[in-house]
Amino acid sequence: MQSPRPPADLPGDGEAPHRALLDAGWSTAWRPAPAREGTTGAQRIRDLAAGGYAALPVPQEFGGAGAGLVEVASAQRALGMADPSAAVALNMHAFTVGLMADYWRRHRDTSWMLLEGIARSGALVASAFAEPGGSPNFMSSRSEAVQTARGYRVTGVKYPCSLATTATLVCLTARVAGTGETILALCPRSSPGLTAEGEWPSLGMTDSDTARLVLRDVELDDRLVFHRGPADVIDENVVSGMVWFAVLLSATYHGVLSRLLDVACRQVTGAGAFGPRTALLGRAARELLLLGGACRQLGTDVESGAVAGQAALAAAVGLRASLSDTRDRVLAAVTPVIGSRLYGRGQQAAGLLVDSLAVHHHPPSLLTCDEAVGAFCTGRAMSFDPAG
């Protein structure tokens, strides 16, 4: 099923009252260029990367735009409105590079060279964390890294993995055999033994360049490893990664749902059929107002240091779970307004509905999120292992 792609700018939507409300507070420093005629999937993603997206989170001293978390989230929201498939795929790049930039700011180590390389080449980075089986414990990796004279030899399967063919680099996790450690490293996509196999048989997000990555004794240079730590331990790197992921993911789907509200508002105002539909539009808008405010506030609080450590982790997984709840409430509000167009083949609204459904399937699982927040509130150690 190919989801219809909404145009980047629908006539009048940008000036509509509901958009003035929902767009307030989001940066417009970066906006996606309209898709070139006939481009889909991987080529559209490459075009966006070439338009400056790839280096957004990289510090300026290394050739990037130096965008902070909230500014990158604004870019993701804009992209979510224009092209949900590309937005979800590039969210993984932004999350990974943002995490690396934050890691460098905390440690001031040689990881700056990796960031500079990404900025200079406009390289896209795939996030190879998910593995077959859908373990709710997203920190757990079944992939194995065996130490060698020059680094590691990695074997495993990563799936689903966006940017599977368009990425220049792959950010992956693997357990180090015999040490109890996990490594976080960049691996060149062209490495011998690293292959993309098969397509992601999804209902929506069909242009996200998502597939299965298989690593068969892939040689990994030690200089490309930028973090080592005990396996399954929640450290500052996990906290930072979860914050970046939750904020960017929420902004991405805020964009998708804002576009769906565009469709609903246009339908009502165009037909002049108000009545109870007005209240339903108001309900959807206030849900998106709350989500957008929470997303930007968490990003601002973490960047300023007002929220940190375990509290930041609890807030991040709470935001991620609330995103799913918001999606369902927005759909419940606009469904009576849009009607059968949500079910019609080739309808923009139907494509947005299916694309937005993917929000429920990003890690951590919703039960894991609520368990983690509950553990924090009761003074217990947070965990992403449902069996722990």
Sequence and secondary structure as in RCSB ss.txt:
>XXXX:A:sequence
MQSPRPPADLPGDGEAPHRALLDAGWSTAWRPAPAREGTTGAQRIRDLAAGGYAALPVPQEFGGAGAGLVEVASA
QRALGMADPSAAVALNMHAFTVGLMADYWRRHRDTSWMLLEGIARSGALVASAFAEPGGSPNFMSSRSEAVQTAR
GYRVTGVKYPCSLATTATLVCLTARVAGTGETILALCPRSSPGLTAEGEWPSLGMTDSDTARLVLRDVELDDRLV
FHRGPADVIDENVVSGMVWFAVLLSATYHGVLSRLLDVACRQVTGAGAFGPRTALLGRAARELLLLGGACRQLGT
DVESGAVAGQAALAAAVGLRASLSDTRDRVLAAVTPVIGSRLYGRGQQAAGLLVDSLAVHHHPPSLLTCDEAVGA
FCTGRAMSFDPAG
>XXXX:A:secstr
       SS TTGGGSHHHHHHHTT   S       TT  HHHHHHHHIIIIITTTTS GGGTS    HHHHHHH
HHHHHHH HHHHHHHHHHHHHHHHHHHHHHHH STTHHHHHHHHHHT  EEEE   TT  S TT    EEEE SS
EEEEEEEEEEETTTTT SEEEEEEEETTTTEEEEEEEETT TTEEEEEE   SS TTS  EEEEEEEEEEEGGGE
EEEEETT   HHHHHHHHHHHHHHHHHHHHHHHHHHHHHHHHHHHHT  THHHHHHHHHHHHHHHHHHHHHHHHH
HHHHTSS HHHHHHHHHHHHHHHHHHHHHHHHHHHHHHGGGGTSTT HHHHHHHHHHGGGGSSS HHHHHHHHHH
HHTT    S TT 
